Every structure is written in C-alpha cells, then in structure tokens.
Amino acid sequence: MSKMQFSAYIPTQLIFGAGQLDKLGECSLPGKKALVVISSGTSMRKYGYLERVCNLLKRNGVGAVVYDKITANPLKCHVMEGAQLCKDEKCDFVIGLGGGSTIDSAKSMAIMAVNDGDYWDYIVGGTGKGKKVMKVLPIVAIPTTAGTGTEVDPWTVVTNDETKEKIGFGCKGTFPTLSIVDPELMLSIPPKFTVFQGFDAFFHAAEGYIANVASPISDLYALEALRILYKYLPVAVHDGANLKARAKVAWAATLAGMVESTSTCISEHSMEHAMSAYYPELPHGAGLIMISKAYFTTFKNDTMKRYMKMYEVMTEKKSARPSDFVDALEFLMKECGVDDLKMSDYGISPMDFPKFADNAVNAMGGLFGFDPRPLSNKEVIKIYSDSYK
C-alpha cells in the first residue's frame, strides 16, 4: 500500500460551498431536458429543494421530469422504471437530488436509459452477467446529505430485491459530469441521519487508507477526511444549524468520495451490504457503525503504522499502539450518541450471520481482495458475532 506508482481519474466538475446551488441556473449543463431523481420521502418538496432546482433549470433553459420513488436502499425495479421514464420523456441527462441512494439511482438510470436489457446484466459480481456498458447519459449530482461521496466517484450501490444482492458497480461514464455540493441544503438533516451519513464517510476514508491499493494521493484525501470528521461530525450532530460544521462535514464526505475514486472500500462494506440486503430498513451507516469496532480490531496488528497515523491525525496526540485508533473510533461513536446501536432492533439475529457471510463474499467478494490480509469465513462470522447486541 502507498506505493509510488498510482493513477488518478476524477473527471467531475465540482462546485462547492454555501449558496452555490444557484450556479445551477447559469452554469453549462450537459443537456436540455433532465430526469430529476428524488426519494420517496417528503423532504425534497417540504424544504423547497425540488422546486428550487426545477426553477433554476428553467432559468437555464432546461426542462425537467421528476421520478420520486427512491428508497433508502435503492432497488433495481426502481432503476428500471426510472430509466424507462427517462426514455419515454426523451431526457438527455439525469440529475440526482438528495442523499446517496438517490444519486446512486440516478447513475444507474443513466446507464439503463441508453443500454438494452436488465440492469443486472451489467453488474459484476453475484448473479450479474458483467456485460459491458456501451454508453451512459450525463449525470449531475446535487447531494443534500454528507456521507457517500458519490458526487465525486463512479460508484452506485443497488439492491436486487429478487436475489437479495446489494452490489456496488460503476464505470468511467458514471462519474458525475457536474456536482454541486451546497451545505445549506444539509441544514435540515435530523441528527440521527447526520451521524449515520457522517460515519459512512468516515469508513470510506479509513477503509481506503488501510486498503492494500492505497496510494499517496488517496492517503492525502483519507487523512484529511478523518481529521475533519473527528472534529466536526459531533458538532454537526448536536447543532445541525451550525453551517460551518455542516460545510466541514460535507467537505470531508467529498474528500472521502475522492478516496473511493483513488483507493477503494474494503470488506467492511461487503459485510454491511449483506446486512441491509436482507434487512433494507437498516440504514447503511448504522450497519457500518455496528460492526466497525470488531472489524477494525481484527486488522489492528496487520497495518500497525497506519492505525497509529490515523489516531494521530484525528486526535493530534502521539499514538503508542495501533488499538489507539479503535479507542478513538469508539470515543467518536460515544460523542455522536451511536455507541449502543443494536442489530436486534432491526430484527437481525445470530442465525443470520452465516448467510450474511456467504452473501458478503458471493455478492461483493471483490472487496475482500483489498483487505490488509485475507479474512477467513470464521473471522467474518466472528466480526458479526462480536458486534451483536
């Protein structure tokens, strides 16, 4: 890891800062009619974000059609339905407005609007057929949450509700053409989701830093993201109206997305995807938090210097042992009020652990290859077991 041979490719135009959504009304856009993808919830309309985006598009001479069925864990059936609407309405680009699930869905719809067959025909892993994506409609990302970093990476995570596979996928064409990250749109996020999303970004950075393909450029992004989140995520959780904290967390999430583009997630994400594939009401960030202490404890002696470096960057204190990082992670969870999340509250039982382990390897086994060392099936089940409450 951190070899002096690496490549970087992040072709997204990024517009970042409070009030920058207004740029949508004047910047160059990649088409004349947009499919605007939002969630099935009420927030995009309640807070006026959808109306504002549509008005800004109109000012820029762009028409809009809205698709509003996306769930917290995006489903293949909605991808296919939204893509058909995009075709029927002759939209020439797709806008994801909302959280990571919405932007991920927009990316997947941008694939299926211009490629034949079923979305799972193109998925690599699990029961996917691995067909080559021939082209993709341009994508514009407007996140209203800070967590996934999908605004600057090519990845989209969708669940096949028929096979219970939750798989990440992407290609060069699924990098957004344009992303507008405006922290003012994040002021309305409730504390619970602020912390779940913030920890998703934290784990993107931490996993990418200990991945065996980490590079000097991904290290820069990862360490800065960890530093910012350790300092500002508790502030944003406890004082959601603090625009400075919101902006800092949004920037850290974007940096962690850049880690996703220059390094990778590792098997912690595969293991959580298995959990929320079977229990879709489980927020992704919550699942990651639940297994994180046991997960990172498992590797603490395999990449000792990197654990100690993460601790030092986060706390500005000298590290004496790699488990200092695990202690700091636990402290951050307590500061944010999520140190006692329970799998059992979502209906998960120890009987699920063997099928979770099998699903993690079969659906997204590729991420296990980026771990600091190979994990055995017994170790995967032990991580779930040690995390159970």
C-alpha positions in Angstrom: 0.0 0.0 0.0 1.0 3.6 -0.6 3.2 2.6 -3.5 4.8 5.4 -5.6 3.1 4.1 -8.7 -0.6 5.1 -9.0 -3.1 6.7 -11.2 -6.0 9.1 -10.5 -9.1 10.0 -12.5 -11.8 12.2 -11.2 -13.4 14.0 -14.2 -16.2 15.7 -12.3 -16.6 19.4 -12.2 -17.1 20.2 -8.5 -18.9 23.4 -7.3 -18.7 23.5 -3.5 -19.9 26.0 -0.9 -22.9 27.5 0.8 -25.3 29.1 -1.6 -23.7 27.5 -4.6 -26.8 25.7 -5.8 -27.8 29.0 -7.5 -25.0 28.2 -10.0 -27.3 25.6 -11.5 -29.3 28.4 -13.1 -26.3 29.7 -15.0 -23.6 27.1 -15.5 -23.2 24.9 -18.5 -25.3 21.8 -18.3 -25.0 18.6 -20.4 -28.4 18.6 -21.9 -31.8 20.4 -22.4 -34.2 18.0 -20.6 -33.4 16.4 -17.2 -34.8 13.5 -15.4 -34.7 14.7 -11.8 -34.5 11.8 -9.4 -35.6 12.2 -5.8 -36.5 9.9 -2.9 -40.0 8.7 -2.0 -39.9 10.8 1.2 -41.2 14.3 1.7 -38.1 16.4 2.4 -37.2 17.5 -1.2 -40.7 19.1 -1.5 -41.1 20.1 2.1 -38.0 22.2 2.2 -38.4 23.5 -1.3 -35.3 21.9 -2.8 -37.1 20.3 -5.7 -39.0 23.5 -6.7 -35.8 25.5 -6.4 -33.9 23.0 -8.7 -36.7 23.0 -11.3 -36.8 26.8 -11.3 -33.1 27.1 -11.7 -33.2 24.6 -14.6 -35.9 26.6 -16.2 -33.9 29.8 -15.8 -31.0 27.9 -17.6 -33.4 26.9 -20.5 -33.7 23.2 -19.3 -36.9 21.2 -18.9 -37.4 18.7 -16.1 -39.3 15.5 -15.4 -39.4 14.1 -11.8 -39.1 10.5 -10.6 -39.8 10.2 -6.9 -39.8 6.6 -5.7 -36.3 6.0 -4.4 -35.9 4.2 -1.1 -33.1 4.3 1.5 -31.6 1.2 -0.1 -32.1 1.7 -3.8 -33.9 -1.1 -5.7 -33.3 -2.5 -9.2 -37.0 -2.3 -10.0 -37.0 1.5 -9.4 -33.8 1.9 -11.6 -35.6 0.1 -14.5 -38.8 2.1 -14.0 -36.9 5.5 -13.8 -34.8 4.6 -16.9 -38.0 3.9 -18.8 -39.5 7.2 -17.8 -36.2 8.9 -19.0 -36.6 7.2 -22.4 -40.3 7.9 -22.7 -39.8 11.6 -21.9 -36.7 11.9 -24.1 -34.5 13.2 -21.3 -30.9 13.7 -22.3 -29.3 13.8 -18.8 -30.1 12.8 -15.3 -30.0 14.7 -12.0 -29.7 13.0 -8.6 -31.1 15.4 -6.0 -30.9 14.1 -2.4 -28.9 11.5 -0.5 -26.5 8.9 -1.8 -29.3 6.5 -2.6 -30.9 9.0 -4.9 -27.7 9.9 -6.7 -26.7 6.3 -7.0 -30.1 5.5 -8.5 -29.7 8.4 -10.9 -26.3 6.9 -12.1 -27.9 3.5 -12.6 -30.8 5.0 -14.5 -28.3 6.9 -16.7 -26.9 3.5 -17.7 -30.2 1.8 -18.4 -31.7 4.8 -20.3 -29.2 4.0 -23.1 -28.4 0.3 -22.8 -30.6 -2.7 -23.5 -31.8 -5.4 -21.2 -31.9 -5.6 -17.4 -29.7 -3.6 -15.1 -28.3 -6.8 -13.5 -27.0 -7.8 -17.0 -24.2 -5.2 -16.4 -23.4 -5.9 -12.7 -20.1 -7.5 -12.0 -20.4 -9.9 -9.1 -23.1 -12.2 -7.7 -25.6 -13.2 -10.3 -24.7 -10.3 -12.5 -23.7 -11.0 -16.1 -20.9 -8.5 -16.4 -21.9 -7.1 -19.8 -20.0 -4.0 -20.9 -21.8 -0.7 -20.6 -21.7 0.9 -24.0 -22.7 4.5 -23.0 -24.1 6.5 -20.2 -26.2 9.6 -20.1 -24.5 12.6 -18.4 -25.1 12.8 -14.6 -25.5 15.8 -12.4 -25.3 15.2 -8.6 -26.8 17.6 -6.1 -26.3 16.0 -2.6 -28.5 17.1 0.3 -26.6 14.8 2.7 -22.9 14.4 3.6 -21.8 10.8 3.6 -21.4 8.7 0.5 -19.1 10.9 -1.6 -21.0 9.6 -4.7 -20.8 13.1 -6.1 -17.1 12.6 -7.0 -16.9 8.8 -7.6 -18.3 6.5 -10.2 -19.9 4.0 -7.8 -23.6 3.2 -7.4 -25.0 0.7 -5.0 -28.3 -1.0 -5.8 -30.1 -4.0 -4.4 -31.7 -6.7 -6.5 -34.7 -7.4 -4.3 -35.3 -10.7 -6.0 -31.9 -12.2 -5.2 -31.1 -10.2 -2.0 -27.9 -9.0 -3.6 -26.7 -5.4 -2.8 -23.8 -4.7 -5.1 -21.7 -1.7 -5.9 -21.0 -1.0 -9.6 -19.6 1.7 -11.8 -17.6 2.7 -14.9 -16.0 5.8 -16.3 -19.3 7.0 -17.6 -20.9 7.0 -14.1 -18.7 9.8 -12.7 -21.0 12.8 -12.5 -20.3 15.4 -15.1 -21.2 18.1 -12.6 -21.6 18.1 -8.8 -22.9 20.9 -6.7 -22.3 20.5 -3.0 -24.1 23.2 -1.1 -24.0 22.7 2.7 -27.1 24.9 3.1 -29.1 22.0 1.7 -27.9 19.9 4.6 -29.1 22.1 7.5 -32.4 20.1 7.6 -30.9 16.7 8.1 -32.0 15.2 11.5 -29.2 14.3 14.0 -29.7 10.5 13.5 -29.1 10.6 9.8 -26.4 13.2 10.1 -24.4 10.7 12.2 -25.2 7.7 10.1 -24.1 9.5 6.9 -21.1 11.0 8.5 -19.8 7.7 9.7 -20.3 6.3 6.1 -17.8 8.9 5.0 -15.5 8.1 7.9 -15.4 4.4 7.0 -14.8 5.3 3.3 -11.7 7.2 4.4 -10.5 4.6 7.0 -11.1 1.6 4.7 -9.4 3.4 1.8 -6.4 4.2 4.0 -5.7 0.6 5.1 -6.6 -0.9 1.7 -3.7 -2.7 0.0 -4.1 -0.4 -3.0 -3.9 2.9 -1.1 -1.7 5.5 -2.8 0.0 8.7 -1.8 -2.9 10.7 -3.3 -5.7 8.6 -1.6 -3.8 8.9 1.6 -4.0 12.7 1.4 -7.7 12.7 1.0 -8.3 10.0 3.6 -6.3 11.5 6.4 -7.8 14.9 5.9 -11.3 13.5 5.8 -10.7 11.6 9.1 -9.3 14.7 10.8 -12.2 16.9 9.8 -14.9 14.3 10.7 -13.4 13.6 14.2 -13.5 17.3 14.9 -16.7 18.4 13.3 -19.1 15.5 13.0 -20.1 15.7 16.7 -20.7 19.4 16.3 -23.0 18.9 13.2 -24.9 16.1 15.1 -25.6 18.2 18.2 -26.0 21.6 16.4 -27.5 20.9 13.0 -27.9 24.7 12.3 -24.1 25.2 12.5 -23.3 26.0 8.9 -19.6 25.9 9.5 -19.8 22.3 10.9 -22.1 21.3 8.0 -19.7 22.6 5.5 -16.7 20.9 7.1 -18.6 17.5 7.2 -19.7 18.0 3.6 -16.2 18.6 2.5 -14.9 15.6 4.4 -17.6 13.4 2.7 -16.5 14.7 -0.7 -12.9 14.0 0.2 -13.9 10.5 1.2 -15.6 10.1 -2.2 -12.2 11.0 -3.7 -10.7 8.2 -1.7 -13.3 6.0 -3.3 -12.0 7.1 -6.7 -8.3 6.7 -5.9 -8.3 3.8 -3.5 -11.3 1.6 -2.5 -13.6 0.4 0.2 -12.7 -3.0 1.7 -14.7 -5.9 3.1 -16.4 -3.9 5.9 -18.7 -2.5 3.1 -19.3 -6.0 1.7 -20.3 -7.2 5.2 -22.7 -4.3 5.7 -24.3 -4.6 2.3 -25.2 -8.2 3.2 -26.9 -7.0 6.3 -29.0 -4.3 4.6 -29.7 -6.5 1.6 -31.7 -8.8 3.9 -32.9 -6.0 6.2 -33.5 -3.0 4.0 -34.8 -0.8 6.8 -31.3 -0.9 8.3 -29.5 2.4 7.3 -26.2 1.7 5.7 -24.2 3.9 8.0 -25.9 2.3 11.1 -24.9 -1.1 9.9 -21.3 0.0 9.4 -21.2 1.5 12.9 -22.5 -1.7 14.4 -19.7 -3.9 13.0 -16.9 -1.3 13.0 -15.2 -1.9 16.4 -14.9 -5.6 15.9 -14.0 -5.1 12.2 -11.1 -2.7 12.8 -9.9 -4.6 15.8 -9.5 -7.6 13.5 -6.8 -5.8 11.4 -5.1 -3.8 14.1 -1.9 -5.8 14.1 -1.7 -6.1 10.3 -1.2 -2.5 9.4 0.0 -1.0 12.7 1.7 2.2 11.5 -1.4 3.2 9.5 -3.7 2.7 12.5 -1.3 4.8 14.6 -1.2 7.5 11.9 -5.0 7.7 11.7 -5.2 8.1 15.5 -2.5 10.9 15.5 -4.2 12.8 12.7 -7.6 12.6 14.4 -6.6 13.4 17.9 -3.4 15.4 17.4 -1.8 13.1 20.1 1.1 10.7 19.8 0.0 7.1 19.4 1.6 4.3 21.4 -0.2 1.3 19.9 -2.5 0.5 16.9 -5.5 -0.1 19.2 -5.4 3.6 19.9 -7.3 4.1 16.7 -10.1 1.7 17.8 -10.3 3.6 21.0 -10.7 6.9 19.2 -13.3 5.4 16.9 -15.3 4.2 20.0 -14.9 7.7 21.5 -16.3 9.3 18.3 -19.3 7.0 18.4 -20.0 7.9 22.0 -19.6 11.6 21.2 -22.2 11.2 18.4 -24.5 9.0 20.6 -24.3 5.9 18.4 -22.2 3.6 20.6 -25.1 1.4 21.6 -26.8 0.6 18.3 -28.3 -2.9 18.3 -28.7 -5.3 15.4 -31.6 -6.8 17.3 -33.6 -3.5 17.0 -33.7 -4.2 13.2 -34.8 -7.8 13.5 -31.3 -9.3 13.0 -30.4 -12.4 15.0 -27.2 -14.6 15.2 -29.0 -17.1 13.0 -28.4 -14.6 10.1 -24.6 -14.5 10.4 -23.7 -17.5 8.2 -25.9 -16.2 5.4 -24.6 -12.7 5.8 -21.0 -14.1 5.5 -21.9 -16.1 2.4 -23.7 -13.1 0.8 -20.8 -10.7 1.5 -18.4 -13.0 -0.3 -20.7 -14.0 -3.2 -22.2 -10.6 -3.9 -19.2 -8.3 -3.3 -16.3 -10.7 -2.7 -14.0 -8.4 -4.8 -13.6 -6.0 -1.9 -12.2 -8.8 0.3 -9.2 -8.8 -2.1 -8.3 -5.3 -1.0 -8.1 -6.1 2.7 -4.8 -5.8 4.5 -4.8 -9.6 4.7 -7.2 -12.3 3.7 -10.2 -12.9 6.1 -11.5 -16.4 6.7 -15.2 -17.2 6.8 -14.8 -17.9 10.5 -13.4 -14.4 11.1 -16.2 -12.8 9.2 -18.8 -14.6 11.3 -16.9 -13.7 14.4 -17.0 -10.0 13.5 -20.8 -10.2 13.2 -21.0 -12.2 16.5 -18.7 -9.8 18.4 -20.9 -6.9 17.2 -24.2 -8.3 18.1 -26.4 -6.6 20.7 
